[in-house]
Amino acid sequence: MRPEVVVDIVPHTAQTAAGPARQRSALPETRRLLVVCAHPFDATVTLGGVIAAFADTGTAVQVICLTHDQCAAAGEGRRPVRADELMHAAGLLGAREATLLEHRAAHLQWNPPEVLAAELRSVAGPVDGVLTIDASAPDSHPDLVRAMRAARRVASRLRCPLYAWVPRTWGTDEPPANVLAVSCDRARQRAAIACLDAPRADDPCTARAGTDEPRDYLTVL
C-alpha cells in the first residue's frame, strides 16, 4: 500500500553571515544539486561537509529527507520540530531548500524504491546532479539502501550523475582513482550537527562519518 505523503518545504534564502566566500573547487561543476538522505541527521553527520563544499562553489543545493524522525516510536509532535531543525541545519550548510517527507525511520524498506523516487521527483526542482550516501556495503542500514536506490532512479530519470558519499576504507593517504577527495569545513558541519538530535553512539552512521578528518570522499554510482 502506498504511504500517505505529507511534505514540509522550508526554503532558505538568507546567506550565512559567517559563511566563507565562494571558492574554486575540484568538485564536479553542478548548478543545482539534489541531496537525498534517509534521516535528518544523515544530512549533517554524514553529508554535511560535502553539502557545504558544493554550496561554497555556488551550487544551489536542495535537501530532501525521506523520514521525519530517527526513532520509529516517536510521536507526531516531533515532526514540526524536526522540520525546523532541518531548516536551520541546512541553512548553516548553505543549502537553499530543505524538504521533509512523511515516512517513519526504520520503515523505508517497506516502500518500493520506485514509489520513493516518484515522491522525490514530485517535490524536487530542476537539478543536474544528485547526491546520496553509498549504501552498497552488505551491512548498510536498510533505510540508507532504500534512499540510495530511490536516488539512483531519480538520477536515471533526470539523466544526471549520481554522486555518493563513501567512507574511507583504504589505507593510503590518497583515495582510489574513482574517488574524489573533498576538503570540508568541519566547523560549519559541527554547527549544523548541533541543530539536530545526534544519533546514538552505536549508530552505524556515526561510525561511518569522517568528521574527525579534513576531507570527505565522493564517487559516482
N, C-alpha and C positions, 0 to 999 in steps of 0.2 A: 504493500500500500504506500502510495506516495505521501511523504510527510507534508503537513502544512508548513508553509514558509512565511515567516514574518521578517521583514528587513528593516534594520535601523541604518540609515545613512547619515554619517556625521562629517560633513565637509570641513576641511581645514584649509583656510586660505591665508592666514597670517604667517609671516616669516618668523622663524625662531630668532629671538633677539640676540642670543649669543652664538647663533649658528655660524660656521665658517663660510667664507666666500666660496663660490663655485670654483672648482679646480679641474684641471685636465686629469684624466684617469685612463688606466688601461682597460676599464670596464667596456663591455660591448656598447656601442652607440645605440641608445634607446630613448625615444621621445616619450612614450607612455608605457609604464610597466605595471602589470597586474600581479600583485602578490597574493598567492593562495595559501592559507595556513589553516590547520585543523583547529587550533586552540588560540585564545588571545595571547597567552604567553609565548607561543611559537613565534609571533611577530616581533617579540623583543629579545627573549633569551637566545633564540637561535638565529633569526633573520635580521635582528635589529641593526647589526653592523653593516650588513650588505644593503639594507634599505637606505640607511643614511648615506652610504657611499654613492649609490645611484642618485639620490636626491641632490647631493652636492654637485653633481655634474649637470644639473638642470633637468633631469628626468622627472616627469610628472608621475608620481607613484600613487597607485590606488591599492589599498589593502582590503582583502575580503577574508573574513574569518568564518569558518563553517559552523563552529559551535559557540555557544554563549556562556559556557562555564566549564571549568576544569573538573568539577565534581558533578557526576551524573545525578546525585541525590539532592543537589542544591535546589532551593525553591525559586519560583519565578521572580521573586522580589530582587534577586541578584542580577537579573538580566539588564535592567536600566543602568545599574551601577557598572556592569561590565562595559556597556556601550560608552559611557562617559570615560571610563578608564582607558579604553582602547583609543578613543578620540584623542585624549591628551597624550598618550604614549606615541601614537602615530605622528602627531604634530611635532613632538620633540625630535623625532627621527627625520622630519622633513617631508613626510607623506602628505599629499594634498587631500586625500579622502580615505575614510575607513568605513567598512560595511560589516555589520554583524548579522549573520543568518541564524535562523531559529532551529538549531539542532542541538541535541544533548551530547556532551562529551562522552566518549566511550560507546557511542551508539552509531557512529558513521558507517560501520561495517554493514549495517542493515539497509543502507541506501545504495542502490546501484550507482557506479561512477557516472553513467550517462545522465542520471537524474540530477546528481550534484553538479555536473557540468552544465546542464541546462539552467539550473538556478544561478550559477556563476555568470553565464552569458546574459541572463536577464537583468543583472544589475551592473555588469562591467561596462565601462565606457570603451571607446576605441583604443586599442593597445597594439604595440608592435613587439612585445616581449612579455613572457610570463615567468614568474619566479616562485619556486616552492622548495620544500625540503626533500632531499633524496632519501626515500624510504625503501630502497631496494634491498637492504640487508635483511636476512631471514628473521632477525629479532626485532624488526621495526614495529612500532605501535600500530595497531590496526587503523586508528584514526589517521595517522600520518600516511599510511598506504593508500587509504581512500582519497585523501586530499591530493596526493601525488597523481593518482590515476585520473581524478577529475581534472586536474590542471593539465595533464597530458592531452586529454580530449579537447579542452578549450584551446590549447595552443595549436592542435592539429586543425580544428575547425577554423581558427582565425589565421592559419598558415603563418605562424610566427614562432620564433625559437622558444624552447622551454629551458630556462636556466634552473639549476638546482644547487642549493647549499649542500656541501658534503663535509662530513667530519674528517679530520686529519687522521689517516690510517697508515701513512708511510713514515719511514724512519729517517729520511734525508731532509735537509733544510729546504730544498726546493720541491714543489709538487710535481706529479707526473705531467707529461706533455698535454694531456687532455683536461687539465685542471688549472684554473686561473686563480692566482692569489690576489686577494682584495685587501688593501690597507683599510683599517676600521678605526673610527673614533669611539673608543670604548667608554669615554666619559659620557658622551651623549647616549650611548646604548644603556649604560647603567642608570642614567636618569629616566629613560623610558621603562626599563625593567621595574624601577621603583614605583611606577604608576599602577602596576598590576600585582595581584596576589602571586607570589612566587610558587612554582611547582614544588612538590616535596623533594627532599634531598635525594631520595631513591628513584625519582622520576627519570626515565631514560633520556628525556630532553635535556635535563640538567647535565648529565654526564657527557652528552654529545656536543654541547655548546663549547665554543672556543673563546669565551670572554676573557680568559687569562692570557691570551696570545694577541699580538698586534694585528694579525691577519685572519680573514676567513677565506673560504675556498669555494669556487663555483665550477660546475661542469655543465655540459649541455646534454640533456636526456634525449 
